[in-house]
Amino acid sequence: MDRAAAEHSKVVLDASGITFADSSLLNPLIPTHRTVDLRVAAPTRQLCRLLEITGVDALLTVRSTVEEAAACWAPRSAWPSSPYS
């Protein structure tokens, strides 16, 4: 993600293959979200649950497919204020 964020202003994370997630995944997601337009696509049930429990689902844009995530770009000025900023 660091490399993608350094090279692009918009990043889609295809999370469909993530079988385990904990704070070690959340730790890079939040800072990446602060610097680029980050979308999480096709998260597994376990990842969805982690995002819900931690409240990060309210911070990140999560979509059910990569195509949906790529199609929902919004200008950064339209982003809601983040409680994590």
Contacts in CASP RR format, 6 or more apart in sequence:
PFRMAT RR
TARGET T0000
AUTHOR 0000-0000-0000
METHOD contacts of the structure
MODEL  1
MDRAAAEHSKVVLDASGITFADSSLLNPLIPTHRTVDLRVAAPTRQLCRL
LEITGVDALLTVRSTVEEAAACWAPRSAWPSSPYS
1 11 0 8 1.000
1 13 0 8 1.000
1 28 0 8 1.000
1 29 0 8 1.000
1 32 0 8 1.000
2 28 0 8 1.000
2 32 0 8 1.000
4 11 0 8 1.000
4 36 0 8 1.000
5 11 0 8 1.000
5 32 0 8 1.000
5 35 0 8 1.000
5 36 0 8 1.000
5 38 0 8 1.000
8 36 0 8 1.000
9 36 0 8 1.000
9 37 0 8 1.000
10 36 0 8 1.000
10 37 0 8 1.000
10 39 0 8 1.000
10 73 0 8 1.000
11 32 0 8 1.000
11 36 0 8 1.000
11 37 0 8 1.000
11 38 0 8 1.000
11 39 0 8 1.000
12 38 0 8 1.000
12 39 0 8 1.000
12 40 0 8 1.000
12 41 0 8 1.000
12 66 0 8 1.000
12 69 0 8 1.000
12 70 0 8 1.000
13 29 0 8 1.000
13 38 0 8 1.000
13 39 0 8 1.000
13 40 0 8 1.000
13 41 0 8 1.000
14 41 0 8 1.000
14 42 0 8 1.000
14 66 0 8 1.000
15 40 0 8 1.000
15 41 0 8 1.000
15 42 0 8 1.000
15 43 0 8 1.000
15 44 0 8 1.000
15 47 0 8 1.000
16 41 0 8 1.000
16 42 0 8 1.000
16 43 0 8 1.000
16 44 0 8 1.000
17 44 0 8 1.000
18 25 0 8 1.000
18 43 0 8 1.000
18 44 0 8 1.000
18 46 0 8 1.000
18 47 0 8 1.000
19 44 0 8 1.000
19 46 0 8 1.000
20 46 0 8 1.000
21 44 0 8 1.000
21 46 0 8 1.000
21 47 0 8 1.000
21 50 0 8 1.000
22 50 0 8 1.000
25 47 0 8 1.000
25 50 0 8 1.000
26 50 0 8 1.000
26 54 0 8 1.000
26 56 0 8 1.000
29 38 0 8 1.000
29 40 0 8 1.000
29 56 0 8 1.000
29 60 0 8 1.000
30 56 0 8 1.000
30 59 0 8 1.000
30 84 0 8 1.000
32 38 0 8 1.000
33 59 0 8 1.000
33 60 0 8 1.000
33 82 0 8 1.000
33 84 0 8 1.000
34 82 0 8 1.000
34 84 0 8 1.000
34 85 0 8 1.000
37 73 0 8 1.000
37 74 0 8 1.000
37 76 0 8 1.000
37 79 0 8 1.000
38 60 0 8 1.000
38 61 0 8 1.000
39 60 0 8 1.000
39 61 0 8 1.000
39 62 0 8 1.000
39 63 0 8 1.000
39 69 0 8 1.000
39 70 0 8 1.000
39 72 0 8 1.000
40 47 0 8 1.000
40 51 0 8 1.000
40 60 0 8 1.000
40 61 0 8 1.000
40 62 0 8 1.000
40 63 0 8 1.000
40 69 0 8 1.000
41 62 0 8 1.000
41 63 0 8 1.000
41 64 0 8 1.000
41 65 0 8 1.000
41 66 0 8 1.000
41 68 0 8 1.000
41 69 0 8 1.000
41 70 0 8 1.000
42 63 0 8 1.000
42 64 0 8 1.000
42 65 0 8 1.000
42 66 0 8 1.000
43 51 0 8 1.000
43 62 0 8 1.000
48 57 0 8 1.000
48 62 0 8 1.000
50 56 0 8 1.000
51 57 0 8 1.000
51 60 0 8 1.000
51 62 0 8 1.000
59 82 0 8 1.000
59 83 0 8 1.000
59 84 0 8 1.000
61 69 0 8 1.000
61 72 0 8 1.000
62 69 0 8 1.000
63 69 0 8 1.000
63 72 0 8 1.000
END
